[in-house]
Amino acid sequence: MAGRVEGIYISAEHGELPEPVDSVRALAGRGLEGNRYFFDGDAAPGTALTLIAAEAVEAMEQEHGISIEPRESRRNVVTRGIDVNELVGKRFRVGGVECRGVELCEPCTTLQGMTKPGVIKGLTHRGGLNADILSDGEISVGDAVVADG
């Protein structure tokens, strides 16, 4: 199972629409530099990195008529060609950065309030993945996303 990084988005402050970047430095146990969820010490499990499949955002529009930009999902990495749900409990790589899928990132009322009515229903069980960062490195648009093993 392999895919690609289609977009990378970070925001420094809560409530800001994440900004696209071509690449970002990932630090083990801490998060993405410049992102609001970047920790001085150890990040709580599943808070260092979030991913969502571009296909999930597209399916929401096709099935529910709800269109949002991938960055509006508030996830850090938008992938294409890999089922991020299948990465729960598994090690995977984003470029050269080793990660571990912790749990699904289900949509919430906060996300729906920042986007459009119906987003919760449209992204249920495909709202993304919360993950840990296990090794330092750079993540860039175009990098492979590959499940280990």
C-alpha distance (Angstrom), angle and dihedral (degrees) to the residues before:
residue distance angle dihedral
M1 . . .
A2 3.82 . .
G3 3.76 138.0 .
R4 3.78 140.9 160.8
V5 3.79 138.9 -107.0
E6 3.80 106.1 -107.6
G7 3.80 97.3 176.2
I8 3.80 143.0 0.8
Y9 3.81 122.0 -152.3
I10 3.79 131.9 -177.8
S11 3.78 134.9 173.1
A12 3.77 128.2 -165.6
E13 3.82 96.0 -154.6
H14 3.80 136.2 41.9
G15 3.78 112.3 -100.9
E16 3.81 95.0 22.7
L17 3.77 116.8 122.9
P18 3.81 104.7 -111.7
E19 3.78 114.7 -106.9
P20 3.80 122.8 -131.6
V21 3.80 118.3 -113.5
D22 3.80 130.0 -177.7
S23 3.80 92.5 -135.7
V24 3.78 140.8 -3.1
R25 3.79 135.9 -163.7
A26 3.80 114.2 -116.2
L27 3.80 119.6 -157.3
A28 3.79 122.0 -160.0
G29 3.78 112.6 -105.5
R30 3.80 92.6 -2.3
G31 3.81 111.2 68.8
L32 3.79 136.6 -129.8
E33 3.80 118.9 -24.4
G34 3.80 111.3 -111.4
N35 3.79 94.4 18.8
R36 3.80 121.8 118.4
Y37 3.81 88.7 -122.7
F38 3.82 94.5 61.3
F39 3.77 111.7 122.8
D40 3.82 132.3 -153.3
G41 3.80 89.3 -146.0
D42 3.76 133.0 16.1
A43 3.79 116.0 -27.9
A44 3.79 116.6 -130.2
P45 3.82 111.4 -102.9
G46 3.79 111.7 -74.7
T47 3.81 97.5 10.7
A48 3.82 102.2 95.7
L49 3.81 98.4 74.4
T50 3.81 138.8 11.3
L51 3.79 127.2 -164.7
I52 3.80 135.1 -173.8
A53 3.80 131.5 -175.1
A54 3.80 115.1 -117.4
E55 3.79 85.8 -140.0
A56 3.83 90.0 63.8
V57 3.81 92.1 55.9
E58 3.81 90.3 46.8
A59 3.82 92.2 47.8
M60 3.80 90.6 52.7
E61 3.80 89.0 57.4
Q62 3.81 93.8 45.1
E63 3.81 95.4 45.4
H64 3.82 102.3 33.2
G65 3.81 104.9 19.6
I66 3.82 90.6 -120.2
S67 3.78 114.1 136.0
I68 3.80 123.7 -168.4
E69 3.77 132.5 158.6
P70 3.82 111.3 -105.7
R71 3.82 89.9 -115.5
E72 3.82 89.6 57.8
S73 3.83 87.0 68.0
R74 3.84 85.2 74.0
R75 3.83 90.5 -132.7
N76 3.81 119.4 136.0
V77 3.79 100.7 -137.7
V78 3.79 126.4 36.0
T79 3.79 112.2 -158.7
R80 3.79 134.7 -167.8
G81 3.79 127.2 -158.5
I82 3.81 100.0 20.5
D83 3.80 130.7 87.2
V84 3.81 101.9 -128.0
N85 3.83 90.4 -167.0
E86 3.81 87.9 67.1
L87 3.83 89.6 60.4
V88 3.83 95.4 68.5
G89 3.80 107.1 122.4
K90 3.81 92.7 5.9
R91 3.76 136.8 106.2
F92 3.79 116.3 -119.8
R93 3.79 140.0 163.9
V94 3.76 130.3 -122.8
G95 3.77 102.1 -165.0
G96 3.80 103.4 -48.0
V97 3.82 94.5 -25.0
E98 3.80 117.0 106.0
C99 3.81 114.5 -142.1
R100 3.80 140.1 172.7
G101 3.78 124.2 -141.5
V102 3.82 110.3 -128.3
E103 3.82 107.7 176.0
L104 3.77 144.5 -30.5
C105 3.79 114.4 -79.7
E106 3.78 100.5 -134.0
P107 3.81 118.4 -162.8
C108 3.81 116.8 -102.3
T109 3.79 139.9 -164.2
T110 3.82 90.2 -95.7
L111 3.81 91.1 58.2
Q112 3.79 91.8 45.4
G113 3.82 90.2 49.1
M114 3.82 90.0 53.8
T115 3.80 93.4 47.4
K116 3.81 129.3 19.4
P117 3.80 139.4 -42.8
G118 3.80 110.6 -90.0
V119 3.80 96.9 33.3
I120 3.81 91.3 116.6
K121 3.80 91.8 56.3
G122 3.80 92.8 40.3
L123 3.80 95.4 52.5
T124 3.82 100.9 34.4
H125 3.83 108.7 134.9
R126 3.81 90.8 2.6
G127 3.79 102.1 59.0
G128 3.78 93.4 113.0
L129 3.77 143.4 -96.2
N130 3.81 133.4 -69.3
A131 3.79 110.0 -145.0
D132 3.79 144.7 177.2
I133 3.80 122.9 -126.5
L134 3.81 109.8 -131.2
S135 3.82 101.9 178.1
D136 3.80 136.6 30.9
G137 3.78 119.2 -109.1
E138 3.77 149.3 108.4
I139 3.80 124.4 -73.2
S140 3.81 115.5 -157.5
V141 3.78 136.5 -178.4
G142 3.81 106.7 -93.5
D143 3.83 95.1 31.0
A144 3.78 118.2 137.6
V145 3.81 119.5 -105.9
V146 3.80 106.9 -151.3
A147 3.79 132.6 174.3
D148 3.82 113.4 -132.5
G149 3.78 117.8 -120.6
